[in-house]
Amino acid sequence: MSIYRVIDKLEAYIKDGTALPLKYRVLSEERLVEYIEKMRATLPEEVGRAKLIAKDKDRVLREAQERAQSIVTEASTAHAAMIDDHEIVRQAKRNAEILLRDAEEKAARIAAGADAYAAHVLADLDNRLTTALGSVKKGVEALNNARSPGGNGASNGVQSAPLADAAAKSKRVAFDAQQQTMRETAELESVHVK
């Protein structure tokens, strides 16, 4: 029986007691002692339940605090991981931009170097061809002078030797220029392909 029921019965008994003037009541001592005994008997049980509830309350509060701390820790860890992931992505983008910029600069340097090399090869070829063309013109002039009636002509063998030498020299210069052009063109193509 609960303490509250015992108190309710005691209260009902007091109200049902015989009323006297000046608000006094006649009650049985034996009955009052019985209710007090019941209250004493019930009280330790109620106190035990209250202690259990208080103890359980402390346990529930402790578990709630531990769970809250666990949630805060998990959230902090997740937040740190998200920040790390975000930082990794930003660093990867920065690295990619640096690599792309370096590659573009290297490609520009290679293209500029190839253009400079091509300009050098073409200028050298122009000089060689100009030299070869000059030799050819000298050979043609010497040949024309030898054939002309005023020139001493091919009648003497002395005059034809310089013409043959000039023609051979002209052929040799033209051949060398052609070979050099082919080599430089091949080099230029291999540089451009790289």
Residue pairs with C-beta under 8 A, 6 or more apart in sequence:
1 38
1 42
2 42
2 46
3 39
3 42
3 43
3 46
6 35
6 38
6 39
6 42
7 39
9 35
10 32
10 35
10 39
13 27
13 31
13 32
13 35
14 25
14 27
17 25
17 26
17 27
18 25
18 26
19 25
20 26
110 194
113 191
114 188
114 191
114 192
117 187
117 188
117 191
118 188
118 192
121 184
121 185
121 187
121 188
124 180
124 184
125 177
125 180
125 181
125 184
128 173
128 176
128 177
128 180
128 181
129 177
131 173
131 177
132 170
132 173
132 174
132 176
132 177
135 166
135 169
135 170
135 173
135 174
136 170
136 174
138 166
138 170
139 163
139 166
139 167
139 169
139 170
142 162
142 163
142 166
143 163
143 166
143 167
145 151
146 152
146 153
146 154
146 159
146 160
146 163
147 153
147 154
151 159
152 159
153 159
154 160
